[in-house]
Amino acid sequence: YPEIEEGDSVELFIDTRDVKTSGFNTRFCHHFFFLPQAIDGITKGEKTHFRTEDRHPLCDSQELYCQTQLKRKEYEMKIFIPSQCLYGYDPKQFNRLGFTYRINRHDGESQHFSVISAEYQIDQQPSLWGSLILK
C-alpha cells in the first residue's frame, strides 16, 4: 500500500450507471481495493480517480467488509460493499452495473476481467468494463 498493484490485492471497479459512452470516470464510478493482510493498518478502501469537476466523496473504508482466512499456501477473502458506498446506486432506475476486476499477485502476475490492464488503464476507462444486469 499504496501501490496495491505490486502485491497481493483484489481491485473491484463498479459504475452504478454503466455509462459506455464515457472514456473517463464519472461520479458514478468506483475503484475499491482489498488486501489480504494489513499494510500500515490498511486492508480496504476506495481510491477512485476523478476529473476535478465530476466526483463523489470516497467511501469510508470502515463501511467496507473484508475478512481473510490465511492458509498455508493460499488465502480466502470474503468481501462486501454496502449499497451506501455506491454513489448513484438505484436498481429501480438503472438495472445494470458496469463491472470489472483485477486480482494482483506479489510475483507480478495479475488476473483481469473484460480487458487486460497491461494494455489499458482499466481504472480510468469504464467504457471497457463488462455489464452486469440486475434482476
C-alpha positions in Angstrom: 0.0 0.0 0.0 -0.5 2.5 -1.6 1.0 0.7 -4.7 -1.5 -2.1 -4.4 -0.8 -3.5 -7.8 2.7 -4.6 -6.6 1.4 -7.0 -4.0 -1.5 -9.3 -3.3 -4.7 -7.4 -3.7 -8.2 -7.5 -5.2 -9.5 -4.5 -7.0 -13.2 -4.1 -7.9 -14.4 -1.4 -10.4 -18.1 -0.6 -10.4 -20.1 2.0 -12.4 -23.5 2.4 -10.9 -24.9 3.8 -14.2 -22.9 1.6 -16.7 -22.1 4.5 -18.9 -20.4 3.1 -22.0 -20.1 6.5 -23.8 -17.6 8.0 -21.3 -13.9 7.5 -21.8 -13.2 8.6 -18.2 -14.5 8.1 -14.7 -17.8 9.8 -13.9 -19.1 10.4 -10.4 -20.9 7.1 -10.7 -17.6 5.1 -10.9 -15.9 3.4 -8.0 -12.5 1.7 -7.6 -12.3 -0.4 -4.4 -9.3 -2.4 -3.2 -8.9 -5.2 -0.6 -5.7 -6.5 0.8 -5.3 -10.0 2.4 -3.1 -8.6 5.2 -2.9 -5.1 6.6 -0.2 -2.7 5.4 0.2 0.4 7.5 -3.0 -0.7 9.2 -5.0 -0.6 5.9 -6.8 -3.6 4.4 -9.6 -1.9 2.3 -10.7 1.3 0.8 -11.8 3.3 -2.2 -9.3 5.0 -4.4 -11.3 6.2 -7.4 -9.5 8.8 -9.6 -11.8 11.5 -11.0 -11.6 14.6 -13.1 -12.0 17.5 -10.7 -15.4 18.6 -11.8 -17.1 15.2 -11.7 -16.6 13.4 -8.3 -18.3 12.0 -5.3 -17.0 11.7 -1.7 -15.0 8.5 -1.3 -16.5 5.7 0.7 -15.5 5.4 4.4 -13.3 2.3 4.5 -14.9 1.3 7.8 -18.1 0.6 5.9 -16.5 -2.0 3.7 -16.2 -5.5 4.8 -13.2 -7.8 4.1 -12.5 -11.0 6.1 -9.4 -13.0 5.1 -8.7 -16.6 6.1 -5.0 -17.3 5.7 -3.9 -20.8 4.9 -0.5 -22.3 4.3 -0.2 -21.5 0.6 -3.4 -19.7 -0.1 -6.0 -17.4 1.4 -9.7 -16.9 1.0 -11.3 -13.4 1.1 -14.9 -12.5 1.8 -15.8 -9.1 0.6 -18.9 -7.0 1.0 -19.6 -3.5 -0.3 -22.8 -2.0 1.1 -25.1 0.0 -1.1 -24.4 3.3 0.7 -20.8 3.0 -0.6 -22.0 3.0 -4.2 -22.8 6.6 -5.2 -25.8 6.7 -7.6 -26.8 3.1 -7.0 -30.5 2.8 -7.7 -31.5 -0.6 -9.1 -35.1 0.6 -9.6 -33.9 3.3 -12.1 -30.8 1.5 -13.6 -30.9 -2.3 -13.9 -27.2 -2.5 -14.9 -23.8 -2.0 -13.4 -20.5 -1.6 -15.1 -18.1 -4.0 -13.6 -14.5 -5.3 -13.9 -11.9 -6.6 -11.5 -8.1 -7.1 -11.2 -6.5 -9.6 -8.9 -2.9 -8.8 -8.3 -0.2 -11.2 -7.0 3.1 -10.3 -5.3 5.0 -12.1 -8.1 3.8 -9.5 -10.6 1.1 -11.7 -12.2 -2.5 -10.5 -12.3 -5.9 -11.7 -13.4 -8.3 -9.4 -15.2 -11.9 -9.4 -16.3 -13.1 -7.8 -19.5 -9.8 -6.1 -20.5 -6.0 -6.6 -19.9 -4.8 -3.9 -17.6 -1.3 -4.0 -19.1 -2.8 -2.6 -22.3 -5.5 -0.3 -20.9 -5.9 1.8 -17.8 -8.9 -0.1 -16.6 -9.3 2.1 -13.5 -9.9 5.1 -15.7 -11.9 3.6 -18.7 -15.4 2.4 -17.6 -16.5 2.2 -21.2 -14.4 -1.0 -21.4 -15.9 -2.6 -18.3 -18.4 -5.5 -18.5 -22.1 -5.0 -17.8 -24.0 -6.8 -15.1 -27.8 -7.0 -15.4 -29.6 -6.7 -12.1 -32.7 -8.8 -11.8 
